[in-house]
Amino acid sequence: MKLIFLLLLVTLISGVSVFAQVLSLGSKNATDTGYLYLYNGSKIRSRIPIALYSKSDSVDVIAVRAPVRKIQPAPTPVHTPFLVIHGNVMYDYFYQSNIDTPYVEKDIQQHTVQTNLSITVRNRYPLRVAFSTQQGNSALFRNLTGARLSYNNNDFKNQLILNARNWVIGNVKQQRLIDSLKNLADSLQREIHFLKYSYGNTPYLQRLVEARELAFKLRLDSIAGKYKGKVSTDSLYKKIMVDKELELKRIDSMQLVLDKLKKSYQLVIDKQNRIKSGLLDALQHSRNNKELSDALERLNLPDTVLPKGFKTLLAIRSFGIGRTIADYSELTAKNISISGVQIEYNPSYYLAVATGTVDYQFRNFIVKEKRNPQYLSLIRGGVGMKESNHLYFTYYTGKKQLYGGNAVVDTGAVADNHLMGIALETQLKLGEQTFLTGEVARSSMPYNSRKVHGENNLSSMMNFSRRSNEAYTIGFNTVISKVYTRLSAMYKLMGNDFQSFSFYTTGSRQIAWNIQGEQPFFKQKILLAGAIRKNDYATFYTPSNYQSNTLFKSIQLTVRVPKYPIVSLAYQPTSQLMKLGEGEFSEQVFYMLSGTATYTYTYKGIMMNSMLSYSRFYNRQTDTAFVYFNSKNLMAGHTLFLKRFTIAGQASAALTENYSVHGLTGETTWKMFDWLEVGGALKYNHQSQTNNIQWGYCGNSRINVKRIGEIAIRVDKSYLPGPERKLVSNNTGRLTYTRIF
């Protein structure tokens, strides 16, 4: 074995080596492979490659980097979640020792839970879910629970706009094509510039001068006889010019290619801009859903922007399950809360269906009383878009509780409160923002009226010999764009036997009308709004045969001048609810004058807000149980917004015919940390008749816990006007939890 290793070592030492070439790379020498030849006991040599180092070659070789094509990594597919949910959830606990109304209740506790969710399915289909429940121990406030699942095509439009913008920005394939064309054009432009520069720089001009000098010298030598035969004295100059001509032709060819590249680049850019502008214009400026659907279809967009069935989704104006608002027309169902199902479909024709139980008190939940079950079913259809020219027919039916004389029946009889009706509505678009609307309707007769003639609902509705169960309305709306004027007017005539879910009175002929206007001045710095109406106040507390000849007037002036206080002044009717007896209520309407001035400004680097408010009630003691009848109320407040502190002060005065109440409040809030805020207030109260000074207080705290939510606590001790014109202590407390996600 040792002999074999010794022979191998000798063979290696006596081998013949051949060195290869060295590449000169600046200060480093990179030597490629050398070779070692070994004899295997025969005349054939075996060549073994060996890497050699530090052996310089006499000739430097310029290293050239071979072009390597970069392979673009495949884009990572964007994951689209099936559901994306945003929204909020809130719990509120409220305690009140006394209620500031004509009703007397003590130690009221209320619990409220509500949530509003915005749900997007596969980043394309938006839905909304809402739930709320209010429970308490009050005999006055009703316990309410409601839930709703809804779809609105405005949400779908907003989702389309968002997807369209993201698609235009993130269109990877289109952007790669644009970048590729731009890079190629830039590279070609640089090469053309280099070639043009090569034939206009100093070295090239020097070559021309030297070639001419050489030609001139050769010509002189030829004349002197130094050369025999025919000699081309300017061959070098001609060669240079021929080469230049060839290069110039090459430049022209490259310029043609560059022009085509620029044209292709511009076409791609124009196409992208055209799609972008056309898409956003279609989404934002289409006058109705049909125009929008047609415009989007012409753009031929991918499914990531326009999902399957987008035309149907745009045609569905709204869809809801649960507690929703039925708002269709003046004479059928207007602003009525129902628990059921609603859908509006309007591609070019119109179809709406609604059915559910009626809860008139959802809007007026301040009175808890038993009512007979009521429900509404409605179908509405026709031609034309809702916001343009259309003709719609409506059929409605249901059960509705009656009031007054129409609800009284003979002893032992049961009133049949079912009703039905038909209506025909038309709208004419007279201008871009001018509309004329008219509607005519007939209904079944109330129970007592049809009982006299022995008719049922259908026969009484179809008996056209009587007109007491008919109603008519006409409306006008316009916007004068040049001067920003808004005008609207409505006239309504209702027979004494007409019934619908839009108003509550029967038994008397009703005429109602209103006119409203709004006009800005001085580049919308001043806004003047006014209205006048007659018998157009709808409430279920009104007696069944109620008819008012009073003209209710309202006017409001708002002044918004930059860097000056915002001033608002209004004179308008208001109302107060009164309890007359068990199950009997009355709503008194009177006028109120109110004025407010607010000013937000900065003084010596400190942001401040000042506020002044004045109001007056034009009512009498016989009209209301409200303590502050015919009173004047004045309040002034000032707030400082510091870095960590908010300091506020407020002074108030309530002046009545018999006595006055004055109050002062000072409140401070300290933001201790970004997640913790605490504050407190001290209140001074003085009543002129008893000459008593009573002190109140307030404490509050707000805690924001990351990933948990916000918790707010507030306790308050204040004073309210009570019996015998004395101030009564009123303690309140509130605990609120809010989570936004």
C-alpha positions in Angstrom: 0.0 0.0 0.0 2.8 2.4 0.9 4.5 1.7 -2.5 1.3 2.6 -4.3 1.1 6.0 -2.6 4.8 6.7 -3.3 4.3 5.9 -7.0 1.3 8.2 -7.1 3.2 11.1 -5.5 6.1 10.8 -7.9 3.7 10.6 -10.9 2.0 13.8 -9.7 5.2 15.7 -9.3 6.5 14.6 -12.7 3.2 15.5 -14.5 3.1 18.1 -17.2 0.9 21.1 -16.5 -0.5 23.7 -18.9 -1.7 27.1 -17.8 -4.7 28.8 -19.2 -5.5 32.5 -19.7 -5.9 35.1 -17.0 -8.8 37.6 -17.1 -7.8 41.0 -15.9 -10.4 42.5 -13.7 -8.9 45.6 -12.3 -6.8 44.9 -9.1 -7.9 41.3 -9.1 -6.7 38.5 -11.4 -9.1 35.6 -12.0 -7.3 32.6 -13.4 -9.3 30.0 -15.2 -8.6 26.2 -15.2 -5.2 24.6 -15.9 -4.7 21.0 -16.7 -2.7 18.1 -15.4 -1.8 15.1 -17.7 -1.3 11.7 -16.2 0.0 8.5 -17.8 -1.9 5.3 -16.9 0.9 2.9 -17.9 0.2 3.4 -21.6 0.7 6.0 -24.3 -2.7 7.6 -23.6 -2.7 10.6 -21.3 -5.6 11.5 -19.0 -6.4 15.3 -18.6 -7.4 16.4 -15.2 -8.7 20.1 -14.7 -7.0 22.0 -11.9 -7.9 25.5 -10.8 -4.8 27.8 -10.9 -4.4 31.1 -9.0 -2.0 34.1 -9.0 -0.5 33.4 -12.4 -0.6 36.6 -14.4 -0.9 36.5 -18.2 1.0 38.8 -20.4 -2.2 39.8 -22.2 -5.1 41.4 -20.5 -8.5 40.3 -21.7 -11.5 42.6 -21.3 -14.2 40.9 -19.3 -17.7 41.1 -20.9 -20.8 40.3 -18.8 -23.1 38.1 -20.7 -26.7 39.5 -20.7 -28.9 37.5 -18.3 -32.6 37.7 -18.8 -34.4 38.5 -15.6 -37.3 36.3 -15.0 -40.2 38.2 -13.4 -41.6 36.4 -10.5 -45.2 35.4 -10.9 -47.5 37.9 -9.0 -48.9 36.5 -5.8 -52.6 36.0 -6.2 -54.6 38.4 -4.0 -56.7 36.6 -1.5 -60.3 37.8 -1.5 -62.0 36.9 1.8 -65.5 35.6 1.6 -66.8 38.0 4.2 -65.5 41.4 5.3 -67.4 42.8 8.3 -67.1 46.3 9.7 -69.3 48.1 12.1 -69.9 48.8 15.8 -71.6 47.4 18.9 -72.9 49.5 21.7 -74.4 48.9 25.2 -75.9 51.8 27.2 -77.3 51.8 30.7 -79.2 55.0 31.7 -80.6 55.9 35.1 -82.8 58.9 35.8 -84.3 59.8 39.2 -86.9 62.1 37.7 -88.3 62.8 34.2 -88.5 66.3 32.9 -92.0 66.0 31.3 -95.6 66.6 32.4 -95.6 62.9 33.5 -94.3 62.0 36.9 -92.0 59.0 37.1 -89.1 58.2 39.3 -86.0 55.9 39.3 -86.2 55.1 35.6 -83.6 52.6 34.3 -83.1 51.7 30.6 -80.8 49.2 28.9 -80.0 49.6 25.2 -78.1 47.3 23.0 -77.5 48.0 19.4 -75.2 47.0 16.5 -74.7 48.1 13.0 -72.7 46.0 10.6 -71.5 46.6 7.1 -70.9 43.3 5.4 -69.2 42.8 2.0 -69.4 39.4 0.4 -66.4 38.5 -1.7 -65.5 42.2 -2.0 -68.5 42.7 -4.3 -71.8 42.4 -2.6 -72.6 44.9 0.2 -75.2 44.2 2.9 -76.2 45.9 6.1 -77.3 44.4 9.4 -78.8 46.4 12.2 -80.2 45.3 15.6 -81.4 47.3 18.5 -83.3 46.6 21.7 -84.3 48.9 24.5 -85.7 47.6 27.8 -86.6 49.5 30.9 -88.9 49.8 33.9 -90.7 52.9 32.7 -94.5 52.9 32.3 -94.0 55.8 29.8 -91.3 54.6 27.4 -92.0 51.5 25.4 -89.7 48.5 25.2 -88.6 48.2 21.6 -86.7 45.5 19.7 -85.9 45.6 16.0 -83.6 44.0 13.5 -83.0 44.5 9.8 -81.0 42.9 7.0 -80.9 45.3 4.0 -79.4 45.9 0.7 -79.2 49.3 -1.0 -77.9 49.9 -4.5 -76.2 53.1 -3.4 -73.9 50.9 -1.3 -73.3 48.7 -4.3 -72.5 51.7 -6.4 -69.9 52.8 -3.8 -68.4 49.3 -3.8 -68.1 49.5 -7.7 -66.4 52.8 -7.4 -63.9 51.5 -4.9 -63.2 48.3 -7.0 -62.9 50.4 -10.1 -60.3 52.7 -8.7 -58.3 49.8 -7.2 -58.4 48.0 -10.6 -57.2 51.1 -12.5 -54.4 51.6 -10.0 -53.4 47.9 -9.7 -53.9 46.6 -13.2 -50.6 44.7 -13.2 -50.7 43.4 -16.8 -51.5 46.8 -18.3 -48.9 48.5 -16.2 -46.2 46.0 -17.2 -47.0 46.7 -20.9 -46.8 50.4 -20.3 -43.5 50.0 -18.4 -42.1 47.7 -21.1 -42.9 50.1 -23.9 -41.6 53.1 -22.0 -38.3 51.4 -21.1 -37.8 50.2 -24.7 -38.5 53.7 -26.1 -36.2 55.3 -23.6 -33.4 52.8 -24.5 -33.8 53.5 -28.2 -34.0 57.2 -27.6 -30.6 57.1 -25.7 -29.0 55.1 -28.6 -30.2 57.6 -31.2 -29.0 60.4 -29.1 -25.6 58.8 -28.8 -25.3 58.2 -32.5 -26.3 61.7 -33.3 -23.8 63.0 -30.8 -21.1 60.8 -32.3 -21.4 62.8 -35.6 -21.4 66.2 -34.1 -18.8 66.1 -31.4 -15.2 67.5 -31.5 -13.4 64.2 -32.2 -15.5 63.4 -35.3 -15.0 66.9 -36.6 -11.3 66.6 -36.0 -11.2 63.3 -38.0 -12.9 65.2 -40.9 -10.3 68.0 -40.8 -7.4 65.5 -40.7 -8.9 63.5 -43.6 -9.1 66.7 -45.7 -5.6 67.7 -44.7 -4.3 64.3 -45.7 -6.2 64.5 -49.0 -4.7 68.0 -49.7 -1.2 66.7 -48.9 -1.6 63.7 -51.2 -2.8 66.0 -54.0 0.2 68.2 -53.6 2.5 65.2 -53.6 0.8 63.8 -56.7 1.3 67.1 -58.5 5.0 67.1 -57.4 5.4 63.8 -59.0 6.1 61.9 -55.9 3.4 59.3 -56.8 3.0 57.4 -60.0 -0.2 56.1 -61.3 -3.7 57.2 -60.4 -4.0 58.0 -56.7 -7.4 58.7 -54.9 -6.4 61.6 -52.7 -9.6 61.8 -50.7 -10.5 58.1 -50.3 -10.3 58.4 -46.5 -12.6 61.3 -46.4 -15.1 59.5 -48.8 -14.9 56.5 -46.6 -15.8 58.6 -43.5 -18.7 60.2 -45.3 -20.0 56.8 -46.6 -19.9 55.4 -43.1 -21.7 58.5 -41.9 -24.4 58.1 -44.5 -24.9 54.5 -43.5 -25.2 55.5 -39.8 -27.6 58.3 -40.6 -29.8 55.8 -42.5 -29.6 53.5 -39.5 -30.6 56.5 -37.3 -33.6 57.1 -39.5 -34.7 53.5 -39.3 -34.3 53.6 -35.5 -36.3 56.8 -35.4 -39.2 55.2 -37.3 -39.1 52.3 -34.8 -39.1 54.9 -31.9 -42.0 56.7 -33.4 -44.0 53.5 -33.6 -43.1 52.7 -30.0 -44.2 56.1 -28.9 -47.5 55.7 -30.8 -48.1 52.3 -29.2 -47.3 53.7 -25.8 -49.7 56.6 -26.2 -52.4 54.3 -27.5 -52.1 52.2 -24.4 -52.1 55.2 -22.1 -55.1 56.7 -23.9 -56.9 53.4 -23.6 -56.2 53.2 -19.9 -57.3 56.9 -19.3 -60.4 56.4 -21.4 -61.4 53.3 -19.4 -60.6 55.1 -16.1 -62.5 58.3 -17.0 -65.4 56.5 -18.6 -65.7 54.2 -15.6 -65.7 56.9 -13.0 -68.0 59.1 -15.2 -70.4 56.3 -15.5 -70.4 55.5 -11.8 -70.7 59.1 -10.6 -72.8 60.9 -13.3 -75.3 58.4 -14.6 -78.8 59.8 -14.0 -80.4 56.5 -13.2 -79.5 52.8 -12.9 -80.4 51.9 -16.5 -77.9 54.5 -17.8 -75.3 53.2 -15.4 -75.8 49.6 -16.4 -75.6 50.4 -20.1 -72.4 52.5 -19.7 -70.7 49.8 -17.6 -71.6 47.1 -20.0 -70.0 49.1 -22.9 -66.7 49.3 -21.1 -66.2 45.5 -21.1 -64.6 45.4 -17.6 -63.4 42.3 -15.9 -65.4 40.4 -13.2 -63.2 41.8 -10.5 -64.8 45.2 -11.1 -68.2 44.2 -12.5 -69.5 41.0 -10.8 -71.9 38.7 -12.4 -75.5 40.0 -12.1 -74.4 43.6 -11.7 -77.3 44.8 -13.8 -79.8 43.1 -11.6 -78.1 44.4 -8.4 -78.2 47.9 -9.8 -81.8 47.6 -10.7 -82.7 46.5 -7.1 -83.1 49.9 -5.5 -83.5 48.5 -2.0 -84.3 45.2 -0.2 -85.0 44.7 3.5 -86.0 42.1 5.9 -87.0 43.1 9.4 -87.9 46.6 10.7 -87.9 48.9 7.7 -89.6 52.2 6.6 -92.3 52.0 4.0 -92.2 55.3 2.1 -94.0 55.2 -1.3 -96.4 58.1 -1.9 -98.5 60.8 -0.2 -101.8 58.9 -0.5 -100.7 55.3 0.1 -98.0 54.7 2.7 -95.6 57.4 3.6 -92.8 57.0 6.2 -94.5 54.0 8.0 -92.4 51.6 10.1 -93.2 48.0 9.4 -91.7 44.7 10.5 -91.6 42.5 7.4 -90.2 42.4 3.9 -89.7 45.2 1.3 -88.1 45.2 -2.2 -87.9 47.8 -4.9 -86.9 46.8 -8.4 -86.4 49.4 -11.2 -84.4 48.4 -14.3 -86.6 50.3 -16.8 -90.0 49.3 -15.4 -90.8 49.6 -11.7 -92.0 47.0 -9.2 -92.2 47.3 -5.4 -93.6 44.9 -2.8 -94.0 45.5 0.9 -95.7 43.5 3.7 -95.4 43.5 7.4 -96.9 44.5 10.7 -97.3 48.2 11.3 -95.9 50.0 14.3 -96.9 53.7 14.2 -95.3 54.2 17.6 -91.8 53.2 16.5 -91.3 56.9 15.7 -93.4 58.1 18.6 -92.3 55.6 21.2 -92.8 57.9 24.2 -96.3 56.5 25.0 -96.8 53.0 26.1 -100.4 51.9 25.4 -102.1 48.8 24.0 -103.1 48.9 20.3 -104.8 46.3 18.1 -102.5 44.5 15.7 -102.1 46.4 12.4 -100.5 45.2 9.2 -99.8 46.6 5.7 -99.4 44.8 2.3 -98.7 46.8 -0.8 -97.8 46.2 -4.4 -96.7 48.9 -6.7 -95.7 48.8 -10.4 -95.5 50.8 -13.6 -93.2 52.2 -16.2 -90.3 54.6 -16.0 -87.5 55.3 -13.6 -88.3 56.6 -10.1 -86.2 59.7 -10.5 -87.5 60.5 -13.9 -90.8 60.3 -15.9 -92.9 57.5 -14.6 -96.5 56.2 -14.2 -97.1 53.9 -11.2 -100.1 52.0 -10.0 -100.4 51.0 -6.3 -102.7 48.6 -4.5 -102.6 48.5 -0.7 -104.5 46.6 1.9 -104.2 45.8 5.6 -105.6 46.5 9.0 -105.5 49.8 10.8 -106.9 51.0 14.1 -109.5 53.7 13.8 -110.2 56.6 16.1 -113.2 58.8 17.1 -116.6 58.2 15.7 -115.6 55.7 13.0 -114.2 53.4 15.7 -117.5 53.3 17.7 -119.8 50.3 17.0 -123.0 49.0 18.4 -123.0 47.1 21.6 -121.8 43.6 21.1 -120.5 44.3 17.5 -116.9 44.0 16.5 -115.5 46.7 14.2 -113.9 45.5 11.0 -110.8 47.7 10.6 -109.6 46.2 7.4 -109.1 48.6 4.5 -107.9 48.6 0.9 -107.2 51.2 -1.7 -105.8 51.9 -5.2 -103.7 54.9 -6.4 -102.3 56.1 -9.6 -99.2 58.4 -9.5 -97.4 60.1 -12.3 -94.3 62.2 -12.4 -93.2 64.5 -15.2 -89.6 65.8 -15.5 -90.0 69.3 -16.8 -86.3 70.1 -16.6 -83.0 68.8 -15.4 -84.1 69.5 -11.8 -87.8 70.3 -12.1 -90.5 67.8 -11.4 -94.3 67.8 -11.3 -96.0 65.0 -9.5 -99.7 64.1 -9.3 -101.6 61.3 -7.6 -105.2 60.2 -7.3 -106.5 57.5 -5.0 -109.6 55.6 -3.8 -110.0 53.5 -0.7 -112.6 51.3 0.9 -115.1 53.1 3.2 -114.6 53.0 7.0 -116.6 50.3 8.9 -119.5 52.6 10.1 -119.9 54.2 6.7 -120.0 51.0 4.6 -122.2 49.2 7.2 -125.0 51.6 6.5 -125.0 50.5 2.8 -124.3 46.8 3.5 -121.1 46.9 1.6 -117.8 45.1 2.0 -114.3 46.7 1.5 -114.1 45.8 -2.3 -117.6 46.9 -3.2 -117.3 50.2 -1.3 -114.0 50.9 -3.0 -115.3 50.2 -6.5 -118.6 52.1 -6.0 -117.7 55.2 -8.2 -121.0 56.8 -7.6 -119.6 58.2 -4.3 -116.6 60.5 -4.1 -116.2 60.8 -0.3 -113.5 58.0 -0.3 -111.2 59.7 -2.9 -108.1 61.8 -2.4 -106.0 63.9 -4.7 -102.5 65.5 -4.4 -100.2 67.5 -6.7 -96.6 68.4 -6.0 -93.9 70.6 -7.5 -90.2 70.6 -6.9 -87.5 72.6 -8.7 -83.9 73.7 -8.3 -82.8 76.9 -10.1 -79.1 76.1 -10.6 -77.9 79.6 -11.6 -79.0 81.1 -8.3 -79.2 77.9 -6.2 -82.9 78.4 -5.4 -84.9 75.4 -4.1 -88.7 75.5 -4.2 -91.3 72.9 -3.4 -95.1 73.0 -3.1 -97.8 70.4 -2.3 -101.6 70.5 -2.3 -103.7 67.6 -1.0 -107.5 67.0 -0.8 -108.9 64.1 1.1 -112.5 63.0 1.4 -114.0 62.4 4.8 -114.2 58.6 4.1 -110.7 58.2 2.5 -108.4 55.8 4.3 -104.7 55.1 3.9 -101.6 54.5 5.9 -100.2 58.0 5.2 -102.5 59.8 7.6 -104.6 59.1 10.6 -107.8 61.1 10.5 -111.1 60.0 9.0 -114.6 61.4 9.3 -113.9 64.9 8.0 -113.0 66.4 4.7 -109.3 67.5 4.8 -107.5 70.1 2.7 -103.8 70.4 3.3 -101.0 72.3 1.5 -97.5 73.6 2.0 -94.9 75.8 0.3 -91.2 75.7 1.1 -88.3 77.6 -0.3 -84.6 78.0 0.2 -82.3 80.7 -1.1 -78.6 81.4 -0.6 -77.1 84.9 -0.9 -73.6 86.3 -1.3 -72.0 83.1 -2.6 -73.9 80.9 -0.1 -72.6 82.8 2.9 -76.2 83.6 3.9 -79.0 81.0 3.6 -82.7 81.9 4.0 -85.3 79.1 4.3 -89.0 79.5 4.9 -92.2 77.4 4.8 -95.9 77.9 5.2 -98.4 75.1 5.6 -102.0 74.4 6.4 -103.4 71.3 8.0 -100.3 69.4 7.1 -99.3 68.1 10.6 -99.7 64.3 10.7 -99.8 62.6 14.1 -101.9 59.8 15.5 -102.7 61.9 18.6 -105.0 64.1 16.5 -108.7 63.5 16.9 -110.2 61.6 14.0 -112.3 64.6 12.8 -109.6 67.2 13.5 -109.3 70.0 10.9 -107.2 73.1 11.4 -107.5 76.4 9.6 -104.3 77.7 11.2 -101.4 78.6 8.9 -98.2 77.4 10.4 -95.2 79.5 9.3 -91.5 79.0 9.8 -88.5 80.9 8.7 -84.8 80.3 9.3 -81.7 82.4 8.6 -78.2 81.1 8.7 -75.1 83.2 8.2 -71.7 81.5 7.5 -68.9 84.0 6.8 -65.3 82.6 7.0 -63.4 83.8 10.1 -66.6 85.1 11.7 -69.2 83.5 14.1 -71.9 81.3 12.6 -75.3 82.8 13.3 -78.6 81.0 13.1 -82.1 82.5 13.7 -85.4 80.6 13.4 -89.1 81.1 14.1 -91.0 77.9 13.8 -93.7 75.8 15.4 -92.9 73.2 18.0 -95.0 70.8 20.0 -95.4 69.2 23.5 -97.1 65.9 24.4 -99.6 65.9 27.3 -101.5 63.2 29.1 -105.1 64.0 29.7 -106.2 60.8 31.3 -105.9 57.0 31.1 -105.2 56.3 27.4 -105.9 59.9 26.4 -103.2 62.2 25.1 -103.0 65.6 23.5 -100.2 67.3 21.5 -100.1 71.1 21.8 -98.5 73.1 19.0 -97.0 76.6 19.6 -94.3 78.8 18.2 -90.8 79.1 19.3 -88.2 81.7 18.5 -84.5 80.6 18.7 -81.2 82.1 17.9 -77.7 80.7 18.1 -74.2 82.2 17.5 -71.1 80.0 17.6 -67.5 80.9 17.0 -64.4 78.7 16.9 -61.1 80.6 16.8 -57.5 80.5 18.0 -56.0 83.1 20.4 -52.3 83.0 21.3 -52.1 79.4 20.0 -55.1 78.2 22.0 -58.2 76.9 20.2 -61.4 78.3 21.7 -65.1 78.1 21.1 -67.7 80.6 22.2 -71.5 80.1 22.0 -74.5 82.3 22.7 -78.1 80.9 22.5 -81.5 82.5 23.0 -85.0 81.0 22.8 -88.6 81.9 23.6 -91.7 79.8 23.9 -94.9 81.6 22.7 -97.4 79.5 24.8 -99.7 80.1 27.7 -100.2 78.3 31.0 -103.6 77.0 29.9 -102.0 75.5 26.8 -99.5 73.3 28.5 -98.2 71.7 31.7 -94.8 72.8 30.8 -93.3 74.9 33.7 -91.5 77.3 31.4 -94.6 78.6 29.6 -94.1 81.9 27.8 -90.5 81.9 29.0 -87.3 83.4 27.7 -84.1 81.3 27.9 -80.6 82.6 27.5 -77.4 80.6 27.6 -73.7 81.5 27.0 -70.8 79.2 27.0 -67.0 79.3 26.4 -64.6 76.4 25.9 -60.7 76.2 25.9 -59.0 73.3 24.1 -55.6 72.8 25.6 -53.1 70.0 24.9 -54.3 67.7 27.7 -57.2 69.7 29.2 -60.6 70.9 28.0 -62.0 73.7 30.2 -65.6 74.9 29.7 -67.9 77.3 31.4 -71.6 78.0 30.9 -74.1 80.5 32.2 -77.9 80.2 31.8 -81.1 82.0 32.7 -84.7 81.0 32.3 -87.1 83.9 32.8 -90.8 83.3 33.2 -93.8 85.5 34.1 -93.6 84.5 37.8 -89.9 83.6 38.6 -86.5 83.0 37.1 -83.9 80.3 37.3 -80.2 81.1 37.0 -77.3 78.6 36.6 -73.5 78.5 36.4 -71.5 75.5 35.4 -67.7 74.9 35.3 -66.4 71.7 33.8 -62.9 70.3 33.2 -61.8 67.3 31.2 -58.2 65.9 31.5 -56.8 63.5 29.0 -54.3 61.8 31.2 -53.2 59.3 28.6 -54.2 58.4 25.1 -56.4 55.7 26.5 -57.7 57.5 29.7 -59.8 60.6 30.1 -61.4 61.9 33.3 -63.4 65.0 34.1 -65.8 66.7 36.5 -68.1 69.7 36.8 -69.6 71.9 39.5 -73.1 73.5 39.0 -74.7 76.5 40.7 -78.5 76.9 40.7 -80.6 79.8 42.0 -84.4 80.1 41.9 -85.6 83.7 42.5 -88.9 82.9 44.2 -87.6 80.6 46.9 -84.2 82.4 46.9 -82.5 79.0 47.4 -79.0 78.2 46.2 -78.5 74.6 45.2 -75.3 72.9 44.1 -74.9 70.1 41.6 -72.0 68.2 40.3 -70.9 65.9 37.5 -68.2 63.3 37.0 -67.2 61.5 33.9 -64.5 59.1 32.7 -63.6 57.5 29.3 -61.3 54.5 29.0 -60.2 53.1 25.6 -58.9 49.6 25.8 -57.1 48.3 22.7 -58.9 45.5 21.0 -61.7 45.7 23.7 -63.4 49.0 23.1 -64.3 52.2 24.8 -66.0 52.5 28.2 -67.6 55.8 29.2 -69.1 56.5 32.7 -71.0 59.7 33.6 -72.9 60.6 36.8 -74.8 63.9 37.2 -76.7 65.7 39.9 -78.8 68.6 38.6 -82.1 70.3 39.3 -85.4 70.5 37.4 -88.4 72.6 37.9 -90.9 70.7 40.0 -94.2 71.2 41.8 -94.9 74.5 43.7 -92.3 76.2 41.5 -89.4 74.6 43.3 -86.3 73.0 42.0 -86.3 69.2 42.4 -83.1 67.2 42.5 -82.6 65.0 39.5 -79.8 62.4 39.5 -78.7 60.6 36.3 -76.1 58.1 35.5 -74.9 56.5 32.3 -72.6 53.6 31.5 -71.8 53.1 27.8 -69.6 50.6 26.1 -68.7 51.0 22.4 -66.6 48.8 20.1 -65.8 49.9 16.5 -64.3 47.3 14.2 
